[in-house]
Amino acid sequence: MLTKSQRYGTPVPPDDPDQEYMTAQETAYVLRCSLTWLRLLLKDHPDLCGRNGSSGRGKIVTNREQLTTIHEIRSGGDPRKGRTLPRQRRPTRKPQPN
């Protein structure tokens, strides 16, 4: 059974993918990105999300227009080179001799 923090950090499928407003978990699921990446992006671009709750600390909510903008940022790639960023590969570990 997942704890509350584990559920909150996991992308979940929305009830209806065409709904007007989505939570951060649903947005991450639709965009196929990690929730951490999405939260860091929204921290840098606070105009791309709204807050549902009191004193600005409620749930992160995005609408369709914001979802489209986030998708464009994600698929835009590296603006300095005009192409998508290559995936960072970790070097393989060589087996240690016994």
Backbone atoms as SQL, in Angstrom:
CREATE TABLE atoms (id INTEGER PRIMARY KEY, chain TEXT, resi INTEGER, resn TEXT, atom TEXT, x REAL, y REAL, z REAL);
INSERT INTO atoms VALUES
  (1, 'A', 1, 'MET', 'N', 0.836, -1.171, 0.000),
  (2, 'A', 1, 'MET', 'CA', 0.000, 0.000, 0.000),
  (3, 'A', 1, 'MET', 'C', 0.889, 1.245, 0.000),
  (4, 'A', 2, 'LEU', 'N', 0.546, 2.200, -0.836),
  (5, 'A', 2, 'LEU', 'CA', 1.325, 3.418, -0.963),
  (6, 'A', 2, 'LEU', 'C', 0.978, 4.410, 0.137),
  (7, 'A', 3, 'THR', 'N', 2.007, 5.114, 0.605),
  (8, 'A', 3, 'THR', 'CA', 1.765, 6.172, 1.574),
  (9, 'A', 3, 'THR', 'C', 1.264, 7.416, 0.841),
  (10, 'A', 4, 'LYS', 'N', 0.840, 8.395, 1.589),
  (11, 'A', 4, 'LYS', 'CA', 0.305, 9.615, 1.002),
  (12, 'A', 4, 'LYS', 'C', 1.355, 10.320, 0.141),
  (13, 'A', 5, 'SER', 'N', 2.605, 10.388, 0.626),
  (14, 'A', 5, 'SER', 'CA', 3.657, 11.060, -0.137),
  (15, 'A', 5, 'SER', 'C', 4.007, 10.296, -1.400),
  (16, 'A', 6, 'GLN', 'N', 3.941, 8.985, -1.382),
  (17, 'A', 6, 'GLN', 'CA', 4.214, 8.205, -2.581),
  (18, 'A', 6, 'GLN', 'C', 3.107, 8.392, -3.613),
  (19, 'A', 7, 'ARG', 'N', 1.863, 8.452, -3.174),
  (20, 'A', 7, 'ARG', 'CA', 0.763, 8.677, -4.108),
  (21, 'A', 7, 'ARG', 'C', 0.851, 10.057, -4.721),
  (22, 'A', 8, 'TYR', 'N', 1.234, 11.053, -3.913),
  (23, 'A', 8, 'TYR', 'CA', 1.311, 12.423, -4.391),
  (24, 'A', 8, 'TYR', 'C', 2.443, 12.599, -5.394),
  (25, 'A', 9, 'GLY', 'N', 3.488, 11.789, -5.310),
  (26, 'A', 9, 'GLY', 'CA', 4.622, 11.905, -6.221),
  (27, 'A', 9, 'GLY', 'C', 4.535, 11.010, -7.435),
  (28, 'A', 10, 'THR', 'N', 3.404, 10.358, -7.655),
  (29, 'A', 10, 'THR', 'CA', 3.245, 9.439, -8.767),
  (30, 'A', 10, 'THR', 'C', 2.239, 9.987, -9.769),
  (31, 'A', 11, 'PRO', 'N', 2.614, 10.042, -11.077),
  (32, 'A', 11, 'PRO', 'CA', 1.623, 10.461, -12.076),
  (33, 'A', 11, 'PRO', 'C', 0.445, 9.491, -12.111),
  (34, 'A', 12, 'VAL', 'N', -0.758, 10.032, -12.251),
  (35, 'A', 12, 'VAL', 'CA', -1.960, 9.206, -12.309),
  (36, 'A', 12, 'VAL', 'C', -2.751, 9.557, -13.564),
  (37, 'A', 13, 'PRO', 'N', -3.403, 8.577, -14.179),
  (38, 'A', 13, 'PRO', 'CA', -4.204, 8.888, -15.364),
  (39, 'A', 13, 'PRO', 'C', -5.445, 9.693, -14.989),
  (40, 'A', 14, 'PRO', 'N', -5.793, 10.693, -15.811),
  (41, 'A', 14, 'PRO', 'CA', -6.999, 11.474, -15.522),
  (42, 'A', 14, 'PRO', 'C', -8.250, 10.668, -15.840),
  (43, 'A', 15, 'ASP', 'N', -9.354, 11.047, -15.198),
  (44, 'A', 15, 'ASP', 'CA', -10.623, 10.384, -15.493),
  (45, 'A', 15, 'ASP', 'C', -11.010, 10.609, -16.950),
  (46, 'A', 16, 'ASP', 'N', -10.815, 11.829, -17.443),
  (47, 'A', 16, 'ASP', 'CA', -11.122, 12.184, -18.821),
  (48, 'A', 16, 'ASP', 'C', -9.940, 12.980, -19.366),
  (49, 'A', 17, 'PRO', 'N', -9.193, 12.458, -20.366),
  (50, 'A', 17, 'PRO', 'CA', -8.028, 13.174, -20.883),
  (51, 'A', 17, 'PRO', 'C', -8.366, 14.519, -21.529),
  (52, 'A', 18, 'ASP', 'N', -9.625, 14.753, -21.861),
  (53, 'A', 18, 'ASP', 'CA', -10.023, 16.003, -22.503),
  (54, 'A', 18, 'ASP', 'C', -10.640, 16.999, -21.521),
  (55, 'A', 19, 'GLN', 'N', -10.498, 16.755, -20.222),
  (56, 'A', 19, 'GLN', 'CA', -11.091, 17.668, -19.247),
  (57, 'A', 19, 'GLN', 'C', -10.373, 19.008, -19.256),
  (58, 'A', 20, 'GLU', 'N', -11.050, 20.040, -18.803),
  (59, 'A', 20, 'GLU', 'CA', -10.517, 21.403, -18.852),
  (60, 'A', 20, 'GLU', 'C', -9.351, 21.596, -17.887),
  (61, 'A', 21, 'TYR', 'N', -9.474, 21.131, -16.653),
  (62, 'A', 21, 'TYR', 'CA', -8.445, 21.331, -15.638),
  (63, 'A', 21, 'TYR', 'C', -7.893, 19.995, -15.169),
  (64, 'A', 22, 'MET', 'N', -6.571, 19.955, -14.921),
  (65, 'A', 22, 'MET', 'CA', -5.915, 18.742, -14.437),
  (66, 'A', 22, 'MET', 'C', -4.978, 19.084, -13.292),
  (67, 'A', 23, 'THR', 'N', -4.798, 18.129, -12.398),
  (68, 'A', 23, 'THR', 'CA', -3.828, 18.293, -11.326),
  (69, 'A', 23, 'THR', 'C', -2.427, 18.062, -11.892),
  (70, 'A', 24, 'ALA', 'N', -1.413, 18.324, -11.081),
  (71, 'A', 24, 'ALA', 'CA', -0.034, 18.119, -11.527),
  (72, 'A', 24, 'ALA', 'C', 0.224, 16.641, -11.833),
  (73, 'A', 25, 'GLN', 'N', -0.340, 15.740, -11.044),
  (74, 'A', 25, 'GLN', 'CA', -0.153, 14.310, -11.282),
  (75, 'A', 25, 'GLN', 'C', -0.760, 13.893, -12.611),
  (76, 'A', 26, 'GLU', 'N', -1.951, 14.394, -12.918),
  (77, 'A', 26, 'GLU', 'CA', -2.605, 14.062, -14.186),
  (78, 'A', 26, 'GLU', 'C', -1.868, 14.687, -15.366),
  (79, 'A', 27, 'THR', 'N', -1.375, 15.919, -15.193),
  (80, 'A', 27, 'THR', 'CA', -0.626, 16.584, -16.245),
  (81, 'A', 27, 'THR', 'C', 0.654, 15.819, -16.562),
  (82, 'A', 28, 'ALA', 'N', 1.363, 15.366, -15.542),
  (83, 'A', 28, 'ALA', 'CA', 2.590, 14.597, -15.750),
  (84, 'A', 28, 'ALA', 'C', 2.287, 13.286, -16.482),
  (85, 'A', 29, 'TYR', 'N', 1.181, 12.666, -16.166),
  (86, 'A', 29, 'TYR', 'CA', 0.802, 11.415, -16.834),
  (87, 'A', 29, 'TYR', 'C', 0.517, 11.660, -18.314),
  (88, 'A', 30, 'VAL', 'N', -0.236, 12.720, -18.611),
  (89, 'A', 30, 'VAL', 'CA', -0.599, 13.020, -19.996),
  (90, 'A', 30, 'VAL', 'C', 0.643, 13.392, -20.817),
  (91, 'A', 31, 'LEU', 'N', 1.568, 14.154, -20.228),
  (92, 'A', 31, 'LEU', 'CA', 2.779, 14.575, -20.929),
  (93, 'A', 31, 'LEU', 'C', 3.876, 13.515, -20.917),
  (94, 'A', 32, 'ARG', 'N', 3.668, 12.441, -20.158),
  (95, 'A', 32, 'ARG', 'CA', 4.640, 11.358, -20.029),
  (96, 'A', 32, 'ARG', 'C', 5.983, 11.880, -19.534),
  (97, 'A', 33, 'CYS', 'N', 5.922, 12.634, -18.461),
  (98, 'A', 33, 'CYS', 'CA', 7.134, 13.157, -17.838),
  (99, 'A', 33, 'CYS', 'C', 7.055, 12.877, -16.349),
  (100, 'A', 34, 'SER', 'N', 8.156, 13.095, -15.672),
  (101, 'A', 34, 'SER', 'CA', 8.149, 12.871, -14.231),
  (102, 'A', 34, 'SER', 'C', 7.496, 14.056, -13.527),
  (103, 'A', 35, 'LEU', 'N', 6.967, 13.780, -12.397),
  (104, 'A', 35, 'LEU', 'CA', 6.320, 14.831, -11.607),
  (105, 'A', 35, 'LEU', 'C', 7.354, 15.821, -11.086),
  (106, 'A', 36, 'THR', 'N', 8.550, 15.338, -10.808),
  (107, 'A', 36, 'THR', 'CA', 9.627, 16.222, -10.356),
  (108, 'A', 36, 'THR', 'C', 9.986, 17.220, -11.448),
  (109, 'A', 37, 'TRP', 'N', 10.123, 16.743, -12.694),
  (110, 'A', 37, 'TRP', 'CA', 10.449, 17.634, -13.813),
  (111, 'A', 37, 'TRP', 'C', 9.362, 18.679, -13.985),
  (112, 'A', 38, 'LEU', 'N', 8.110, 18.260, -13.912),
  (113, 'A', 38, 'LEU', 'CA', 6.995, 19.179, -14.088),
  (114, 'A', 38, 'LEU', 'C', 6.974, 20.236, -12.983),
  (115, 'A', 39, 'ARG', 'N', 7.177, 19.827, -11.745),
  (116, 'A', 39, 'ARG', 'CA', 7.176, 20.792, -10.644),
  (117, 'A', 39, 'ARG', 'C', 8.330, 21.788, -10.757),
  (118, 'A', 40, 'LEU', 'N', 9.505, 21.328, -11.190),
  (119, 'A', 40, 'LEU', 'CA', 10.634, 22.245, -11.384),
  (120, 'A', 40, 'LEU', 'C', 10.340, 23.235, -12.505),
  (121, 'A', 41, 'LEU', 'N', 9.717, 22.770, -13.577),
  (122, 'A', 41, 'LEU', 'CA', 9.351, 23.663, -14.679),
  (123, 'A', 41, 'LEU', 'C', 8.343, 24.701, -14.208),
  (124, 'A', 42, 'LEU', 'N', 7.339, 24.266, -13.465),
  (125, 'A', 42, 'LEU', 'CA', 6.320, 25.194, -12.988),
  (126, 'A', 42, 'LEU', 'C', 6.877, 26.158, -11.941),
  (127, 'A', 43, 'LYS', 'N', 7.929, 25.758, -11.252),
  (128, 'A', 43, 'LYS', 'CA', 8.582, 26.663, -10.313),
  (129, 'A', 43, 'LYS', 'C', 9.287, 27.786, -11.075),
  (130, 'A', 44, 'ASP', 'N', 9.891, 27.452, -12.227),
  (131, 'A', 44, 'ASP', 'CA', 10.567, 28.457, -13.059),
  (132, 'A', 44, 'ASP', 'C', 9.584, 29.307, -13.851),
  (133, 'A', 45, 'HIS', 'N', 8.412, 28.753, -14.167),
  (134, 'A', 45, 'HIS', 'CA', 7.380, 29.446, -14.952),
  (135, 'A', 45, 'HIS', 'C', 6.062, 29.444, -14.169),
  (136, 'A', 46, 'PRO', 'N', 5.930, 30.286, -13.149),
  (137, 'A', 46, 'PRO', 'CA', 4.723, 30.246, -12.306),
  (138, 'A', 46, 'PRO', 'C', 3.447, 30.637, -13.040),
  (139, 'A', 47, 'ASP', 'N', 3.567, 31.256, -14.218),
  (140, 'A', 47, 'ASP', 'CA', 2.376, 31.628, -14.975),
  (141, 'A', 47, 'ASP', 'C', 1.749, 30.432, -15.686),
  (142, 'A', 48, 'LEU', 'N', 2.413, 29.270, -15.685),
  (143, 'A', 48, 'LEU', 'CA', 1.902, 28.094, -16.387),
  (144, 'A', 48, 'LEU', 'C', 1.009, 27.213, -15.533),
  (145, 'A', 49, 'CYS', 'N', 0.669, 27.653, -14.324),
  (146, 'A', 49, 'CYS', 'CA', -0.213, 26.845, -13.492),
  (147, 'A', 49, 'CYS', 'C', -0.991, 27.746, -12.557),
  (148, 'A', 50, 'GLY', 'N', -2.022, 27.190, -11.997),
  (149, 'A', 50, 'GLY', 'CA', -2.813, 27.877, -10.995),
  (150, 'A', 50, 'GLY', 'C', -2.781, 27.069, -9.722),
  (151, 'A', 51, 'ARG', 'N', -3.288, 27.654, -8.664),
  (152, 'A', 51, 'ARG', 'CA', -3.347, 26.967, -7.380),
  (153, 'A', 51, 'ARG', 'C', -4.793, 26.881, -6.949),
  (154, 'A', 52, 'ASN', 'N', -5.208, 25.717, -6.534),
  (155, 'A', 52, 'ASN', 'CA', -6.549, 25.502, -6.042),
  (156, 'A', 52, 'ASN', 'C', -6.456, 25.258, -4.548),
  (157, 'A', 53, 'GLY', 'N', -6.686, 26.280, -3.776),
  (158, 'A', 53, 'GLY', 'CA', -6.591, 26.146, -2.335),
  (159, 'A', 53, 'GLY', 'C', -6.311, 27.487, -1.697),
  (160, 'A', 54, 'SER', 'N', -6.217, 27.494, -0.397),
  (161, 'A', 54, 'SER', 'CA', -6.024, 28.748, 0.318),
  (162, 'A', 54, 'SER', 'C', -4.554, 29.129, 0.402),
  (163, 'A', 55, 'SER', 'N', -4.295, 30.397, 0.446),
  (164, 'A', 55, 'SER', 'CA', -2.981, 31.017, 0.634),
  (165, 'A', 55, 'SER', 'C', -1.929, 30.574, -0.370),
  (166, 'A', 56, 'GLY', 'N', -2.350, 30.162, -1.570),
  (167, 'A', 56, 'GLY', 'CA', -1.393, 29.837, -2.617),
  (168, 'A', 56, 'GLY', 'C', -0.639, 28.535, -2.438),
  (169, 'A', 57, 'ARG', 'N', -1.024, 27.718, -1.465),
  (170, 'A', 57, 'ARG', 'CA', -0.310, 26.471, -1.231),
  (171, 'A', 57, 'ARG', 'C', -1.180, 25.252, -1.540),
  (172, 'A', 58, 'GLY', 'N', -2.208, 25.430, -2.329),
  (173, 'A', 58, 'GLY', 'CA', -3.101, 24.324, -2.635),
  (174, 'A', 58, 'GLY', 'C', -2.555, 23.455, -3.754),
  (175, 'A', 59, 'LYS', 'N', -3.421, 22.646, -4.328),
  (176, 'A', 59, 'LYS', 'CA', -3.030, 21.772, -5.424),
  (177, 'A', 59, 'LYS', 'C', -2.638, 22.583, -6.653),
  (178, 'A', 60, 'ILE', 'N', -1.644, 22.095, -7.380),
  (179, 'A', 60, 'ILE', 'CA', -1.257, 22.708, -8.640),
  (180, 'A', 60, 'ILE', 'C', -2.256, 22.244, -9.696),
  (181, 'A', 61, 'VAL', 'N', -2.824, 23.203, -10.422),
  (182, 'A', 61, 'VAL', 'CA', -3.832, 22.895, -11.433),
  (183, 'A', 61, 'VAL', 'C', -3.434, 23.563, -12.745),
  (184, 'A', 62, 'THR', 'N', -3.558, 22.827, -13.854),
  (185, 'A', 62, 'THR', 'CA', -3.281, 23.391, -15.173),
  (186, 'A', 62, 'THR', 'C', -4.526, 23.268, -16.041),
  (187, 'A', 63, 'ASN', 'N', -4.667, 24.190, -16.993),
  (188, 'A', 63, 'ASN', 'CA', -5.773, 24.077, -17.942),
  (189, 'A', 63, 'ASN', 'C', -5.223, 23.645, -19.300),
  (190, 'A', 64, 'ARG', 'N', -6.084, 23.522, -20.293),
  (191, 'A', 64, 'ARG', 'CA', -5.666, 23.020, -21.606),
  (192, 'A', 64, 'ARG', 'C', -4.622, 23.907, -22.260),
  (193, 'A', 65, 'GLU', 'N', -4.807, 25.207, -22.170),
  (194, 'A', 65, 'GLU', 'CA', -3.873, 26.145, -22.790),
  (195, 'A', 65, 'GLU', 'C', -2.485, 26.036, -22.147),
  (196, 'A', 66, 'GLN', 'N', -2.450, 25.944, -20.829),
  (197, 'A', 66, 'GLN', 'CA', -1.179, 25.796, -20.130),
  (198, 'A', 66, 'GLN', 'C', -0.529, 24.452, -20.439),
  (199, 'A', 67, 'LEU', 'N', -1.336, 23.404, -20.581),
  (200, 'A', 67, 'LEU', 'CA', -0.836, 22.085, -20.925),
  (201, 'A', 67, 'LEU', 'C', -0.149, 22.120, -22.287),
  (202, 'A', 68, 'THR', 'N', -0.742, 22.827, -23.247),
  (203, 'A', 68, 'THR', 'CA', -0.154, 22.957, -24.575),
  (204, 'A', 68, 'THR', 'C', 1.183, 23.696, -24.506),
  (205, 'A', 69, 'THR', 'N', 1.243, 24.748, -23.716),
  (206, 'A', 69, 'THR', 'CA', 2.481, 25.514, -23.573),
  (207, 'A', 69, 'THR', 'C', 3.569, 24.665, -22.918),
  (208, 'A', 70, 'ILE', 'N', 3.223, 23.901, -21.902),
  (209, 'A', 70, 'ILE', 'CA', 4.198, 23.025, -21.245),
  (210, 'A', 70, 'ILE', 'C', 4.717, 21.987, -22.233),
  (211, 'A', 71, 'HIS', 'N', 3.829, 21.440, -23.053),
  (212, 'A', 71, 'HIS', 'CA', 4.245, 20.461, -24.066),
  (213, 'A', 71, 'HIS', 'C', 5.213, 21.093, -25.063),
  (214, 'A', 72, 'GLU', 'N', 4.955, 22.327, -25.478),
  (215, 'A', 72, 'GLU', 'CA', 5.855, 23.005, -26.417),
  (216, 'A', 72, 'GLU', 'C', 7.227, 23.243, -25.791),
  (217, 'A', 73, 'ILE', 'N', 7.260, 23.611, -24.524),
  (218, 'A', 73, 'ILE', 'CA', 8.535, 23.803, -23.829),
  (219, 'A', 73, 'ILE', 'C', 9.297, 22.481, -23.763),
  (220, 'A', 74, 'ARG', 'N', 8.572, 21.419, -23.450),
  (221, 'A', 74, 'ARG', 'CA', 9.212, 20.104, -23.299),
  (222, 'A', 74, 'ARG', 'C', 9.748, 19.581, -24.621),
  (223, 'A', 75, 'SER', 'N', 9.020, 19.788, -25.703),
  (224, 'A', 75, 'SER', 'CA', 9.452, 19.254, -26.991),
  (225, 'A', 75, 'SER', 'C', 10.306, 20.242, -27.773),
  (226, 'A', 76, 'GLY', 'N', 10.517, 21.443, -27.234),
  (227, 'A', 76, 'GLY', 'CA', 11.302, 22.447, -27.935),
  (228, 'A', 76, 'GLY', 'C', 12.772, 22.120, -28.023),
  (229, 'A', 77, 'GLY', 'N', 13.301, 21.400, -27.051),
  (230, 'A', 77, 'GLY', 'CA', 14.705, 21.034, -27.068),
  (231, 'A', 77, 'GLY', 'C', 15.595, 22.164, -26.606),
  (232, 'A', 78, 'ASP', 'N', 16.826, 22.107, -27.022),
  (233, 'A', 78, 'ASP', 'CA', 17.835, 23.084, -26.629),
  (234, 'A', 78, 'ASP', 'C', 17.725, 24.307, -27.528),
  (235, 'A', 79, 'PRO', 'N', 17.322, 25.475, -27.006),
  (236, 'A', 79, 'PRO', 'CA', 17.146, 26.638, -27.862),
  (237, 'A', 79, 'PRO', 'C', 18.453, 27.161, -28.433),
  (238, 'A', 80, 'ARG', 'N', 19.590, 26.797, -27.845),
  (239, 'A', 80, 'ARG', 'CA', 20.871, 27.282, -28.338),
  (240, 'A', 80, 'ARG', 'C', 21.284, 26.576, -29.621),
  (241, 'A', 81, 'LYS', 'N', 20.854, 25.339, -29.808),
  (242, 'A', 81, 'LYS', 'CA', 21.287, 24.563, -30.959),
  (243, 'A', 81, 'LYS', 'C', 20.158, 24.230, -31.922),
  (244, 'A', 82, 'GLY', 'N', 18.930, 24.547, -31.558),
  (245, 'A', 82, 'GLY', 'CA', 17.805, 24.300, -32.450),
  (246, 'A', 82, 'GLY', 'C', 17.438, 22.846, -32.616),
  (247, 'A', 83, 'ARG', 'N', 17.771, 22.010, -31.656),
  (248, 'A', 83, 'ARG', 'CA', 17.414, 20.594, -31.749),
  (249, 'A', 83, 'ARG', 'C', 17.073, 20.083, -30.368),
  (250, 'A', 84, 'THR', 'N', 16.510, 18.898, -30.321),
  (251, 'A', 84, 'THR', 'CA', 16.149, 18.342, -29.025),
  (252, 'A', 84, 'THR', 'C', 17.405, 17.903, -28.289),
  (253, 'A', 85, 'LEU', 'N', 17.326, 17.901, -26.985),
  (254, 'A', 85, 'LEU', 'CA', 18.470, 17.506, -26.175),
  (255, 'A', 85, 'LEU', 'C', 18.664, 16.001, -26.234),
  (256, 'A', 86, 'PRO', 'N', 19.905, 15.539, -26.411),
  (257, 'A', 86, 'PRO', 'CA', 20.125, 14.099, -26.373),
  (258, 'A', 86, 'PRO', 'C', 19.973, 13.576, -24.956),
  (259, 'A', 87, 'ARG', 'N', 19.561, 12.371, -24.858),
  (260, 'A', 87, 'ARG', 'CA', 19.406, 11.748, -23.547),
  (261, 'A', 87, 'ARG', 'C', 20.777, 11.540, -22.929),
  (262, 'A', 88, 'GLN', 'N', 20.898, 11.889, -21.660),
  (263, 'A', 88, 'GLN', 'CA', 22.161, 11.714, -20.963),
  (264, 'A', 88, 'GLN', 'C', 22.341, 10.237, -20.627),
  (265, 'A', 89, 'ARG', 'N', 23.436, 9.680, -21.052),
  (266, 'A', 89, 'ARG', 'CA', 23.714, 8.270, -20.806),
  (267, 'A', 89, 'ARG', 'C', 24.765, 8.143, -19.711),
  (268, 'A', 90, 'ARG', 'N', 24.527, 7.214, -18.827),
  (269, 'A', 90, 'ARG', 'CA', 25.508, 6.937, -17.788),
  (270, 'A', 90, 'ARG', 'C', 26.486, 5.892, -18.303),
  (271, 'A', 91, 'PRO', 'N', 27.755, 6.040, -17.968),
  (272, 'A', 91, 'PRO', 'CA', 28.706, 5.012, -18.412),
  (273, 'A', 91, 'PRO', 'C', 28.399, 3.687, -17.719),
  (274, 'A', 92, 'THR', 'N', 28.633, 2.611, -18.449),
  (275, 'A', 92, 'THR', 'CA', 28.369, 1.294, -17.878),
  (276, 'A', 92, 'THR', 'C', 29.456, 0.956, -16.868),
  (277, 'A', 93, 'ARG', 'N', 29.056, 0.243, -15.867),
  (278, 'A', 93, 'ARG', 'CA', 30.022, -0.174, -14.854),
  (279, 'A', 93, 'ARG', 'C', 30.761, -1.425, -15.326),
  (280, 'A', 94, 'LYS', 'N', 32.042, -1.406, -15.135),
  (281, 'A', 94, 'LYS', 'CA', 32.825, -2.601, -15.458),
  (282, 'A', 94, 'LYS', 'C', 32.860, -3.485, -14.222),
  (283, 'A', 95, 'PRO', 'N', 32.740, -4.777, -14.410),
  (284, 'A', 95, 'PRO', 'CA', 32.766, -5.669, -13.256),
  (285, 'A', 95, 'PRO', 'C', 34.106, -5.579, -12.543),
  (286, 'A', 96, 'GLN', 'N', 34.052, -5.572, -11.228),
  (287, 'A', 96, 'GLN', 'CA', 35.262, -5.518, -10.426),
  (288, 'A', 96, 'GLN', 'C', 35.871, -6.919, -10.309),
  (289, 'A', 97, 'PRO', 'N', 37.176, -7.021, -10.540),
  (290, 'A', 97, 'PRO', 'CA', 37.796, -8.338, -10.374),
  (291, 'A', 97, 'PRO', 'C', 37.833, -8.740, -8.895),
  (292, 'A', 98, 'ASN', 'N', 37.610, -10.012, -8.646),
  (293, 'A', 98, 'ASN', 'CA', 37.603, -10.504, -7.258),
  (294, 'A', 98, 'ASN', 'C', 38.989, -10.797, -6.764);
